[in-house]
Amino acid sequence: MILNVLLVLFALWVPMVWASNGPAAARVNGEEISQLRLERYFAEFLEDQGRAVGSIRNPTAYKQLRKAALDALIDRELLWQEALKRGVVISDAQVQSQVEQTRQAMGGAEVFSRRLQDAGFDEAAYTEYTRRELAARQVFTELTQVDAPDEKKVRAFYAEHRAEMARPEQVQARHILIKVAPGADASTVEAARLRLMKMHAQIVAGADFASVARSGSEDASASVGGELGYFARGHMLPEFEAAAFALSPGAVSEPVRTSAGWHLINLQNHLEAADVTEEQGLDMVRAYLARQQQVQARSQALAQLRANNRIERIDDE
């Protein structure tokens, strides 16, 4: 969840409210996270899970989800404050490049301006918001660097799990997602599709798929250019999977509708089912153990920040 919170710069409906704006939901070293900011983020948090606020009937589940959303905003604020302590500097060129990518991905200056206004931004505020997000991203990367997995552990893990490593048919893909909330009306669904078609046109005209994904996708994978890695059948939504496996390497799909919204899919590679060689198996184990180490490092880094800073959770009281 923290990746989505920190790295999706496209989330215009979660404006950065720095000054006090009504009652506070929490304070991080005295800096307020307003109830308004939490309410706006909570809707987005639920959408990421394919849910809507009105669909949660269980009060305990609602409270737990709201707490998780506030946790994410607290972590966001902690990382920004840590970036300030470390003197992280994001250049104007970096910020303007990201803002321009977002502007183009949204269909140009007029649409961009309207979306900013609807979300409570002007361009100057959004530019500063982007600078903060890039700084938080940088410090999070610094805090979660890990060494390569120990080779003895790699070989021991491989020896234990070698029989399980026969490779099924797999594809490697990137995607761009424009989310559509469950139960959205036809006009909202079509508006989302048209936004995606504008991005499709940019890619057909020569724009880099990964760059468009970074600035325009509403999925957590936006921060890595929409990269999904390799996946076998049975691991994605049925419509998405069918479209991905039907593509040729290098091809970009037409818009694909799933329960999450509208997708563009860029197929990077297609691997037929095969036995795994020792070299391939060891590479797979290294990648797996590296991901495990990264997850642990992220958890530890955030736990340390929480322990070393003053956090008041007013919303939980």
C-alpha positions in Angstrom: 0.0 0.0 0.0 2.8 2.4 0.8 4.0 2.4 -2.8 0.7 3.4 -4.0 0.4 6.2 -1.4 3.9 7.6 -2.1 4.4 7.1 -5.8 1.1 7.8 -7.7 1.5 11.4 -8.6 -1.7 11.3 -10.6 -4.0 11.1 -7.6 -5.4 14.6 -8.0 -8.4 13.9 -5.8 -6.1 13.7 -2.8 -4.9 17.3 -2.6 -2.1 18.2 -0.2 -3.6 20.2 2.6 -0.7 21.6 4.5 -2.4 24.3 6.6 -5.2 23.4 9.1 -8.4 22.7 7.1 -11.1 21.9 9.6 -10.7 19.2 12.4 -7.5 17.2 12.4 -7.4 13.4 11.9 -3.8 13.1 13.1 -0.7 15.2 13.8 2.8 14.2 12.9 5.3 16.2 14.9 2.6 18.9 15.1 1.8 18.9 11.4 -1.9 18.2 10.9 -3.5 15.7 8.6 -7.0 17.1 8.3 -10.2 15.1 8.3 -10.9 16.5 4.9 -7.7 15.1 3.5 -8.4 11.7 5.2 -12.0 11.6 3.7 -10.7 12.3 0.2 -7.9 9.8 0.5 -10.2 7.1 2.0 -12.4 6.9 -1.1 -9.3 6.4 -3.2 -7.9 3.9 -0.8 -11.1 1.8 -1.1 -11.2 2.1 -4.9 -7.7 0.5 -5.0 -9.4 -2.5 -3.4 -12.4 -2.5 -5.7 -14.7 -1.2 -3.0 -16.8 1.9 -2.3 -17.6 3.6 1.0 -21.3 2.8 0.8 -20.6 -0.9 0.3 -19.0 -1.4 3.7 -21.8 -2.5 6.0 -19.7 -3.9 8.9 -18.7 -1.1 11.3 -15.6 -3.0 12.5 -14.4 -3.5 8.9 -15.1 0.2 8.2 -13.1 1.3 11.2 -10.1 -1.0 10.3 -10.0 0.2 6.7 -10.2 3.9 7.7 -7.4 3.3 10.2 -5.3 1.7 7.4 -5.9 4.7 5.2 -4.8 7.1 8.0 -1.7 4.9 8.6 -0.8 5.5 4.9 -1.2 9.2 5.2 0.9 9.3 8.4 3.6 7.3 6.6 3.5 9.8 3.7 3.9 12.7 6.1 6.7 11.0 8.0 8.7 10.4 4.8 8.2 14.0 3.7 9.5 15.3 7.0 12.4 12.9 6.8 13.2 14.3 3.4 13.3 17.8 4.9 15.6 16.6 7.7 18.0 15.0 5.1 18.0 18.1 2.9 16.6 16.3 -0.1 16.4 18.7 -3.0 14.3 18.0 -6.1 15.2 20.3 -8.9 12.7 22.5 -10.7 13.5 20.6 -13.9 12.5 17.3 -12.3 9.3 18.7 -11.0 8.3 20.4 -14.2 9.1 17.3 -16.2 6.7 15.3 -14.0 4.0 17.9 -14.1 4.3 18.2 -17.9 4.0 14.4 -18.3 0.9 14.5 -16.2 -0.6 17.4 -18.2 0.0 15.5 -21.5 -1.3 12.2 -20.2 -4.5 13.9 -19.1 -5.2 15.2 -22.6 -3.6 18.7 -22.5 -3.6 22.0 -20.7 -7.3 22.6 -20.6 -8.3 19.2 -19.2 -5.4 19.4 -16.7 -6.4 22.8 -15.5 -10.0 21.7 -15.0 -9.0 18.6 -13.1 -6.8 20.7 -10.9 -9.6 23.1 -10.1 -12.0 20.2 -9.4 -9.5 18.7 -6.9 -8.9 22.0 -5.1 -5.5 22.8 -6.7 -4.0 25.6 -8.7 -0.9 24.7 -10.8 1.5 26.3 -8.3 0.1 24.1 -5.4 0.1 21.0 -7.6 3.7 21.7 -8.6 4.7 21.9 -4.9 2.7 18.8 -4.2 4.7 17.0 -6.9 8.0 18.2 -5.4 7.0 16.8 -2.0 6.0 13.4 -3.5 9.3 13.1 -5.5 11.2 14.0 -2.3 9.3 11.4 -0.3 10.0 8.8 -3.1 13.7 9.5 -3.0 14.1 9.3 0.8 12.0 6.1 0.9 14.4 4.5 -1.7 17.4 5.6 0.4 15.9 4.1 3.6 15.0 0.7 2.0 18.2 -0.2 0.1 19.2 -3.8 0.7 22.2 -6.0 -0.2 21.9 -8.8 -2.7 20.7 -12.1 -1.2 23.3 -14.3 0.3 24.4 -16.8 -2.3 24.5 -19.7 0.2 20.9 -19.0 1.1 20.0 -18.7 -2.6 21.4 -22.2 -3.4 19.9 -23.7 -0.3 16.4 -22.4 -1.2 16.9 -23.6 -4.8 17.8 -27.1 -3.7 14.8 -27.2 -1.5 12.3 -25.9 -4.1 13.8 -27.1 -7.4 11.0 -29.6 -8.1 8.4 -26.7 -7.9 10.2 -24.5 -10.5 9.0 -25.9 -13.8 7.9 -22.8 -15.6 4.4 -22.5 -16.9 3.5 -20.4 -19.9 4.1 -16.7 -18.9 3.9 -13.2 -20.3 5.7 -10.1 -19.2 3.6 -6.9 -19.5 3.1 -3.3 -18.6 -0.2 -1.7 -18.3 -2.0 1.6 -17.8 -5.2 1.8 -15.7 -7.9 4.4 -15.6 -10.1 3.3 -12.7 -13.8 3.2 -12.9 -15.7 2.9 -9.6 -18.1 -0.1 -9.1 -21.5 0.9 -10.3 -20.4 3.9 -12.3 -22.9 5.2 -14.8 -22.4 4.8 -18.6 -21.1 8.4 -19.1 -18.4 8.0 -16.5 -17.3 4.7 -18.0 -17.1 6.2 -21.4 -15.2 9.3 -20.2 -12.6 7.0 -18.6 -12.3 5.1 -21.9 -11.8 8.3 -23.9 -9.0 9.4 -21.5 -7.3 6.1 -22.1 -7.7 6.4 -25.8 -5.8 9.7 -25.7 -3.0 7.9 -24.1 -3.2 5.2 -26.6 -2.9 7.8 -29.4 0.2 9.2 -27.8 1.8 5.8 -27.6 0.9 5.0 -31.3 2.5 8.4 -32.2 5.7 7.3 -30.6 5.5 8.1 -26.9 7.2 5.7 -24.6 4.6 3.4 -22.9 6.4 3.4 -19.6 6.6 7.2 -19.5 2.9 7.6 -20.2 2.1 5.0 -17.5 4.2 6.9 -14.9 2.3 10.1 -15.5 -1.1 8.8 -16.4 -1.9 5.4 -14.9 -4.0 5.2 -11.7 -2.5 1.9 -10.7 0.1 1.4 -8.0 2.4 0.2 -10.8 2.6 3.7 -12.3 5.8 4.4 -10.3 7.6 1.6 -12.2 6.1 2.5 -15.7 3.2 0.1 -15.3 5.6 -2.9 -15.0 3.7 -6.1 -13.9 6.6 -8.5 -14.5 5.9 -12.0 -15.6 2.7 -13.8 -14.8 1.1 -17.1 -15.7 -2.6 -17.8 -16.5 -4.9 -17.6 -13.5 -3.1 -14.6 -11.8 -4.9 -11.7 -13.4 -8.5 -10.6 -14.0 -10.0 -12.8 -16.8 -10.5 -10.1 -19.3 -7.0 -8.6 -18.7 -5.4 -12.1 -18.9 -7.1 -13.0 -22.1 -6.0 -9.8 -23.8 -2.5 -10.0 -22.6 -1.9 -13.6 -23.7 -3.4 -12.8 -27.1 -0.8 -10.0 -27.8 2.4 -10.4 -29.7 5.6 -9.1 -28.0 5.9 -5.3 -28.5 2.2 -4.8 -29.2 -0.2 -2.5 -27.3 -3.8 -3.6 -26.8 -6.9 -1.6 -27.5 -8.7 -0.5 -24.2 -9.6 -3.5 -22.1 -12.5 -3.3 -19.6 -12.3 -5.1 -16.3 -13.9 -4.7 -12.9 -11.1 -2.3 -12.0 -11.6 0.0 -15.0 -10.0 0.5 -18.4 -6.5 -0.9 -19.2 -3.9 -0.5 -22.0 -1.6 -3.5 -22.1 1.9 -3.5 -23.6 3.3 -7.0 -24.0 7.0 -7.2 -23.5 7.7 -10.9 -23.7 5.9 -14.3 -24.0 7.5 -17.4 -22.6 6.2 -20.9 -23.5 6.0 -23.5 -20.7 9.4 -25.1 -20.1 11.6 -26.8 -17.5 13.8 -24.4 -15.6 17.6 -24.8 -15.9 19.7 -24.4 -12.8 20.9 -21.0 -13.9 17.3 -19.8 -14.5 16.2 -21.3 -11.2 18.9 -19.6 -9.2 18.0 -16.3 -10.9 14.3 -16.8 -9.9 15.3 -17.5 -6.3 17.6 -14.4 -6.2 14.7 -12.3 -7.4 12.3 -13.8 -4.9 14.6 -13.4 -1.9 15.4 -9.9 -3.0 11.7 -9.0 -3.0 11.3 -10.5 0.4 14.2 -8.5 1.7 12.8 -5.3 0.2 9.4 -5.9 1.8 11.1 -6.4 5.2 13.2 -3.3 4.7 10.2 -1.2 3.9 8.3 -2.4 6.9 11.3 -1.8 9.2 12.0 1.6 7.8 8.4 2.8 8.4 8.3 1.2 11.8 11.5 3.1 12.8 10.1 6.4 11.5 7.0 5.9 13.5 9.0 5.1 16.7 11.3 8.1 16.3 8.6 10.7 15.7 5.6 12.1 17.6 2.3 10.9 16.2 -1.2 11.8 17.5 -4.0 9.8 16.1 -7.1 11.9 16.8 -9.4 10.0 14.4 -9.0 6.8 16.4 -10.2 8.4 19.6 
